[in-house]
Amino acid sequence: MELQIPYEDNDMLAIEKPAGVVVFNEAAAPAGAAAKTVIDMLLEARPNLKNVGEAPRYGVVHRLDKDTSGILLVAKTADALIFLQKQFKNREVEKKYTALVEGIIKEPWGTIHTLMGRAKGDPRKQKAYALELPISNTQFPKNVAGKREAITDYNVLKKFTGYALLEVKIKTGRKHQIRCHLAYIHHPVAGDTLYGFKDSPVPKGLARQFLHASYLKITLPSGETKEFKSELPEELQTIIKNMESGIL
């Protein structure tokens, strides 16, 4: 598999991450036991990335889940990595995702504001918890008993029979945030086998979770504000076309 790189300069590059590929492995796996990760593929073409950051993520600025596709940023220098990651930490990056979710959403938009933490019954999952304290920009603690604040905004782009296509913006960057939050409001991402409900319906032909990182706006080390846009992969476009034609 060859990674698509729609943008590159002296400081960083943006890649189109395909679904089904892990960005980097958290722990070393036995030789030949694991498929290539995004960072593995990048290092083959750009071995100098081993000088940026630390193994196993090296210059990866942020991350996307294995079965989420879309824009992913990778720094080419240590200074660029620090500069870009600081913006993510300070919530200065605008991120938008496209998601197909189950169920009928009546309101045209909404905000999901909860605490999030590891699910007790399944270490693979995160869980959303109702806010325990009044909200205040200056007083609300960002960490309560191991749980962290998580904020997700969504707009309904289109409705189908039993599904809705959303544009999702995250103001925080918690692990599995979008998938966890949408399941929390009883509208899990279509095709999500981890957060979907038992016997959840799946659109005909959908073989992955329908979640795509479609837009990212950030300031580059050069001082330029850059917008990155990613079209839905062909397999997801086909799902939408089928649903528009009444093929569910």
Backbone torsions as a table, in degrees:
resi	resn	phi	psi	omega
1	MET	NA	132.5	178.7
2	GLU	-107.9	126.6	-178.5
3	LEU	-74.9	138.5	173.9
4	GLN	-84.6	132.6	-179.2
5	ILE	-122.5	91.9	-177.1
6	PRO	-73.2	-17.3	-179.5
7	TYR	-148.2	140.0	175.2
8	GLU	-155.4	138.9	171.4
9	ASP	-137.4	-165.4	-176.6
10	ASN	-70.4	-19.6	-174.4
11	ASP	-102.5	-31.8	-172.4
12	MET	-159.2	172.1	173.8
13	LEU	-141.7	154.7	175.7
14	ALA	-115.8	131.7	179.5
15	ILE	-118.9	158.0	172.0
16	GLU	-93.8	99.9	-179.3
17	LYS	-74.2	126.5	175.7
18	PRO	-80.0	156.7	174.3
19	ALA	-71.2	153.1	176.4
20	GLY	87.9	4.4	-178.8
21	VAL	-123.6	129.5	176.9
22	VAL	-75.1	141.3	179.5
23	VAL	-67.6	-51.1	172.9
24	PHE	-156.1	154.0	179.4
25	ASN	-83.7	134.9	179.4
26	GLU	-67.4	-35.6	-179.0
27	ALA	-132.9	153.9	-179.1
28	ALA	-65.0	135.3	178.3
29	ALA	-106.8	155.3	177.6
30	PRO	-57.4	147.3	-177.8
31	ALA	-54.9	130.3	178.2
32	GLY	78.2	1.2	-175.2
33	ALA	-88.0	-20.6	-174.7
34	ALA	-125.4	150.2	176.5
35	ALA	-71.4	161.3	179.3
36	LYS	-63.5	140.9	175.8
37	THR	-94.6	172.6	176.2
38	VAL	-58.9	-45.5	-178.2
39	ILE	-66.3	-33.9	175.0
40	ASP	-58.3	-46.9	-178.2
41	MET	-66.3	-38.9	178.9
42	LEU	-66.2	-40.9	-178.2
43	LEU	-65.8	-29.9	177.5
44	GLU	-63.2	-38.6	-178.9
45	ALA	-90.1	-26.4	-176.1
46	ARG	-135.6	73.1	-177.2
47	PRO	-59.4	-21.2	179.8
48	ASN	-65.4	-15.5	177.9
49	LEU	-63.1	-17.6	177.5
50	LYS	-67.1	-14.1	178.3
51	ASN	-89.3	-0.6	-176.6
52	VAL	-110.6	122.5	178.9
53	GLY	66.8	-159.4	-176.8
54	GLU	-122.0	153.0	175.6
55	ALA	-63.9	147.2	4.9
56	PRO	-95.0	-1.5	-172.8
57	ARG	-90.0	-22.0	-179.8
58	TYR	48.5	-119.9	-172.6
59	GLY	-87.5	7.0	-178.3
60	VAL	-63.6	122.2	-174.4
61	VAL	-79.0	-41.8	-179.5
62	HIS	-144.1	-170.0	-177.9
63	ARG	-144.2	159.3	173.8
64	LEU	-126.3	148.5	177.8
65	ASP	-61.2	158.9	-178.1
66	LYS	-51.5	-47.0	-174.2
67	ASP	-96.8	16.2	173.0
68	THR	-103.4	133.4	178.8
69	SER	-103.4	170.5	173.1
70	GLY	125.5	-164.7	-172.4
71	ILE	-70.1	129.3	176.4
72	LEU	-134.5	131.7	-178.2
73	LEU	-99.6	140.2	178.5
74	VAL	-133.4	126.5	179.5
75	ALA	-83.3	147.6	-180.0
76	LYS	-105.2	-7.6	176.6
77	THR	-136.1	158.3	179.7
78	ALA	-64.0	-39.8	179.7
79	ASP	-64.3	-40.9	179.6
80	ALA	-65.9	-37.7	178.8
81	LEU	-61.0	-46.7	179.0
82	ILE	-63.1	-44.4	-178.0
83	PHE	-61.5	-45.8	-176.8
84	LEU	-73.9	-42.0	-179.7
85	GLN	-65.2	-30.9	178.5
86	LYS	-61.5	-36.9	179.2
87	GLN	-67.5	-37.7	176.0
88	PHE	-64.4	-44.7	-179.2
89	LYS	-61.8	-38.2	-177.3
90	ASN	-88.3	8.0	178.5
91	ARG	60.0	40.0	-179.4
92	GLU	-101.4	-0.7	-178.5
93	VAL	-99.1	132.0	176.2
94	GLU	-93.2	121.5	-177.2
95	LYS	-125.8	133.5	177.5
96	LYS	-129.3	141.9	179.0
97	TYR	-126.3	155.6	172.8
98	THR	-111.3	127.3	-177.2
99	ALA	-136.5	138.6	169.5
100	LEU	-100.0	126.0	-176.6
101	VAL	-121.9	158.8	179.1
102	GLU	-80.6	150.7	172.0
103	GLY	93.0	175.5	-178.4
104	ILE	-102.2	118.2	177.3
105	ILE	-100.8	117.0	-173.9
106	LYS	-78.6	-42.6	-177.5
107	GLU	-79.4	148.4	-178.6
108	PRO	-74.5	-16.0	-179.8
109	TRP	-156.6	168.2	178.7
110	GLY	-170.8	166.1	176.5
111	THR	-127.7	134.6	176.3
112	ILE	-111.9	116.9	-175.4
113	HIS	-129.0	109.1	-175.7
114	THR	-141.8	-179.4	162.2
115	LEU	-95.7	154.7	176.8
116	MET	-135.2	144.8	177.0
117	GLY	-159.6	174.1	-178.8
118	ARG	-64.6	138.1	177.3
119	ALA	-72.0	132.5	-176.2
120	LYS	-67.5	-37.3	-174.7
121	GLY	-84.1	-13.6	-176.9
122	ASP	-148.2	106.6	-176.2
123	PRO	-65.2	-12.6	178.5
124	ARG	-77.7	-19.9	-169.4
125	LYS	-109.6	158.6	169.6
126	GLN	-104.8	159.5	179.4
127	LYS	-133.1	140.6	176.1
128	ALA	-92.8	138.7	-179.6
129	TYR	-124.0	140.7	177.8
130	ALA	-58.9	146.1	179.1
131	LEU	-61.8	135.7	-175.8
132	GLU	-99.6	-11.8	-176.3
133	LEU	-135.0	157.8	176.4
134	PRO	-59.4	148.1	-178.6
135	ILE	-84.6	134.6	173.5
136	SER	-153.9	134.3	-178.8
137	ASN	-60.9	-25.7	-176.2
138	THR	-108.2	-21.7	-173.3
139	GLN	-106.1	-23.7	-175.0
140	PHE	-70.8	124.6	-179.7
141	PRO	-71.2	141.0	-178.3
142	LYS	-82.4	-9.4	179.6
143	ASN	-142.9	118.3	-179.7
144	VAL	-124.5	110.6	177.3
145	ALA	50.0	47.1	177.9
146	GLY	83.2	-1.4	178.3
147	LYS	-104.8	145.3	-176.0
148	ARG	-122.1	149.4	179.5
149	GLU	-63.4	139.7	178.4
150	ALA	-140.6	131.6	-177.2
151	ILE	-130.1	125.7	179.4
152	THR	-130.8	129.4	173.7
153	ASP	-107.4	147.1	175.7
154	TYR	-143.6	150.5	173.8
155	ASN	-126.6	139.0	177.9
156	VAL	-82.3	120.2	179.0
157	LEU	-89.6	-37.7	-176.6
158	LYS	-160.9	147.6	178.4
159	LYS	-115.7	142.0	175.4
160	PHE	-126.9	177.0	176.6
161	THR	-68.8	107.8	177.8
162	GLY	83.0	2.7	-178.4
163	TYR	-144.4	164.2	174.2
164	ALA	-143.3	140.5	176.1
165	LEU	-96.7	124.1	-174.7
166	LEU	-117.2	149.7	161.7
167	GLU	-100.9	125.0	-174.5
168	VAL	-118.1	132.6	176.2
169	LYS	-119.4	131.5	178.4
170	ILE	-110.3	130.6	178.5
171	LYS	-91.7	-16.9	174.8
172	THR	-124.7	164.8	-175.7
173	GLY	-123.0	60.5	-179.9
174	ARG	-81.9	153.6	178.7
175	LYS	-59.5	130.6	178.7
176	HIS	58.7	25.3	-171.1
177	GLN	-57.0	-50.5	-176.0
178	ILE	-64.5	-46.5	-178.2
179	ARG	-62.8	-43.2	179.9
180	CYS	-67.1	-45.6	-177.3
181	HIS	-65.3	-42.2	-178.7
182	LEU	-68.7	-34.4	174.0
183	ALA	-67.6	-33.7	-179.9
184	TYR	-61.0	-35.5	178.6
185	ILE	-94.5	16.3	174.1
186	HIS	69.0	30.7	174.6
187	HIS	-134.2	66.8	-177.5
188	PRO	-63.0	154.5	176.9
189	VAL	-62.4	132.0	-179.8
190	ALA	-60.0	132.2	178.3
191	GLY	84.4	1.8	-179.6
192	ASP	-81.8	105.9	-175.7
193	THR	-77.5	-17.1	-179.0
194	LEU	-88.6	-43.0	-176.3
195	TYR	-103.8	-9.4	177.8
196	GLY	-68.8	158.0	-178.9
197	PHE	-82.3	161.7	177.5
198	LYS	-59.6	133.9	-179.4
199	ASP	63.5	27.1	176.7
200	SER	-62.5	137.2	176.7
201	PRO	-70.4	152.6	178.0
202	VAL	-132.2	129.4	178.1
203	PRO	-56.7	144.7	-178.4
204	LYS	-56.9	126.7	177.1
205	GLY	91.5	-8.1	-178.9
206	LEU	-81.1	117.8	-175.9
207	ALA	-114.6	15.6	-178.8
208	ARG	-154.6	173.6	174.5
209	GLN	-75.0	140.2	-177.0
210	PHE	-88.4	79.2	179.1
211	LEU	-143.8	125.3	-173.3
212	HIS	-138.6	128.5	177.0
213	ALA	-79.7	100.3	-167.7
214	SER	-97.6	-17.3	-173.8
215	TYR	-154.0	141.3	176.4
216	LEU	-150.5	130.7	179.2
217	LYS	-123.1	126.5	-174.2
218	ILE	-152.6	158.2	174.5
219	THR	-91.0	128.0	-179.9
220	LEU	-81.7	161.8	177.2
221	PRO	-56.7	-24.4	178.2
222	SER	-72.7	-12.7	-176.7
223	GLY	99.7	-11.8	179.2
224	GLU	-75.2	137.3	172.6
225	THR	-88.0	123.4	-173.1
226	LYS	-119.9	137.2	174.5
227	GLU	-108.3	131.7	176.1
228	PHE	-114.9	130.7	-179.2
229	LYS	-125.5	142.8	-178.9
230	SER	-134.5	123.9	178.0
231	GLU	-73.5	154.3	175.2
232	LEU	-57.3	136.4	174.4
233	PRO	-57.4	156.7	-175.5
234	GLU	-56.6	-39.0	-176.7
235	GLU	-66.9	-30.2	177.7
236	LEU	-79.7	-34.5	174.6
237	GLN	-61.6	-37.3	179.0
238	THR	-64.5	-39.2	177.9
239	ILE	-60.5	-45.9	-180.0
240	ILE	-62.9	-44.1	179.3
241	LYS	-61.4	-40.8	178.7
242	ASN	-64.0	-41.3	-179.3
243	MET	-67.9	-37.4	176.1
244	GLU	-64.6	-27.4	179.0
245	SER	-89.4	0.5	178.7
246	GLY	87.5	11.2	177.7
247	ILE	-92.4	106.8	-176.9
248	LEU	-109.3	NA	NA
